[in-house]
Amino acid sequence: MLKKILLAFDGSENALKAADYAIAMAKSNNGSVKILHVRETVTSYPSRVVFDAAEMEKELSSEAEAIIAQGIAKFADSGVEVKAEIKTGDPAEVICEEAEKMGATEIIIGSRGMNAVSRFFIGSVSQKVLTHAHCTALVVR
């Protein structure tokens, strides 16, 4: 039974499709959804890049707030109980840890996120989640 769904949300087109799927699953199973956005940390940027750390942190936080608001808006008239949270760190690790911590019965994630450069260097977040999740993980295209 899909009672506790963790929706990994990055604001991409596939994340929006994943949100629609999460709404449908939660409705049909009388479940709830937690929207999780995992943002990059300032220290995850290459050391050769010159930036103002405080300004970068402010920009990353602002961007994360806009993305999570987009996710929450998808649930506005759904009737599904929804919570949302922003965390920092390695997206796949944080998603798997949060799913286990909350006792998620399913993780729903879009097949491709917005950060193609990171995906090239570290591999697909959805692939890592599928490999390491303690529960069912569904990738939506």
C-alpha positions in Angstrom: 0.0 0.0 0.0 1.4 3.4 -1.0 0.7 5.4 2.1 3.8 7.5 2.5 5.2 8.8 -0.7 8.4 10.8 -1.0 8.4 12.9 -4.2 11.9 14.0 -5.1 11.3 17.3 -6.9 13.7 19.5 -8.8 11.3 21.6 -10.9 12.1 19.9 -14.2 9.4 18.8 -16.7 9.8 15.2 -15.6 9.5 16.2 -11.9 6.2 17.9 -12.7 5.1 14.6 -14.3 6.3 12.7 -11.2 4.2 15.1 -9.1 1.1 14.3 -11.1 1.8 10.6 -10.6 2.3 11.1 -6.9 -1.0 12.9 -6.6 -2.8 10.0 -8.4 -1.1 7.4 -6.2 -1.8 9.2 -3.0 -5.4 9.7 -4.0 -6.0 6.1 -4.9 -4.3 4.8 -1.7 -5.5 7.5 0.7 -1.8 8.4 1.2 0.3 11.5 1.9 3.2 13.0 0.0 6.3 14.7 1.2 8.0 16.8 -1.5 11.7 16.9 -1.1 14.0 19.3 -3.0 17.7 18.7 -2.5 19.8 21.7 -3.5 23.5 22.0 -4.1 25.8 23.4 -1.4 28.1 26.3 -2.1 31.1 23.9 -1.4 29.9 21.6 -4.3 31.2 24.1 -6.9 34.6 23.5 -8.3 37.4 25.3 -6.5 38.5 27.0 -9.8 35.3 29.0 -9.9 35.5 32.4 -8.2 32.4 33.5 -6.4 31.1 35.3 -3.3 30.0 32.4 -1.0 27.4 34.4 0.8 25.8 35.7 -2.4 25.9 32.2 -3.9 24.2 30.7 -0.8 21.5 33.4 -1.1 21.0 32.6 -4.8 20.9 28.8 -4.2 18.4 29.3 -1.3 16.2 31.5 -3.4 16.2 29.1 -6.3 15.3 26.2 -4.0 12.4 28.1 -2.5 11.0 28.8 -6.0 11.3 25.2 -6.9 9.6 23.9 -3.8 6.8 26.4 -4.2 6.3 25.1 -7.7 5.9 21.6 -6.3 3.5 22.7 -3.6 1.4 24.5 -6.2 0.9 21.2 -8.0 -0.9 19.9 -5.0 -3.1 23.0 -4.4 -6.5 21.5 -5.3 -5.6 17.8 -5.1 -7.0 17.1 -1.7 -3.8 15.2 -0.9 -2.0 15.8 2.4 1.4 17.3 1.5 4.4 18.5 3.3 7.6 20.0 1.7 11.2 20.3 2.7 14.4 21.6 1.2 17.7 19.9 2.2 21.3 20.3 1.0 23.8 17.7 -0.1 24.2 14.9 -2.6 20.7 14.5 -4.0 20.6 10.7 -4.2 22.0 10.2 -0.8 19.7 12.7 0.8 16.6 11.3 -1.0 17.4 7.7 0.2 18.1 8.8 3.7 15.0 10.9 4.0 12.8 8.1 2.5 14.2 5.7 5.2 13.8 8.2 8.0 10.2 9.0 7.2 9.3 5.3 6.5 8.3 6.0 2.9 6.6 3.2 1.1 7.6 4.7 -2.3 9.9 7.2 -3.8 8.8 8.9 -7.0 11.3 10.8 -9.0 11.5 12.3 -12.5 13.8 10.5 -15.0 16.0 13.5 -15.7 16.7 16.6 -13.6 17.8 20.0 -14.6 21.5 19.7 -13.9 23.0 18.0 -16.9 26.6 18.9 -16.0 26.4 17.2 -12.6 24.7 14.2 -14.1 27.6 13.9 -16.6 30.2 13.9 -13.8 28.5 12.0 -11.0 25.8 9.9 -12.8 22.1 10.0 -12.7 20.4 10.8 -9.5 17.4 8.6 -10.4 19.7 5.7 -11.1 21.4 6.0 -7.7 18.0 6.2 -6.0 16.8 3.1 -7.8 20.0 1.3 -6.7 20.1 2.4 -3.0 16.6 3.0 -1.9 15.2 0.9 1.0 11.7 1.0 -0.6 10.0 0.9 -4.0 11.4 3.7 -6.3 9.5 4.7 -9.4 11.1 6.9 -12.1 8.6 8.9 -14.2 9.2 10.1 -17.7 
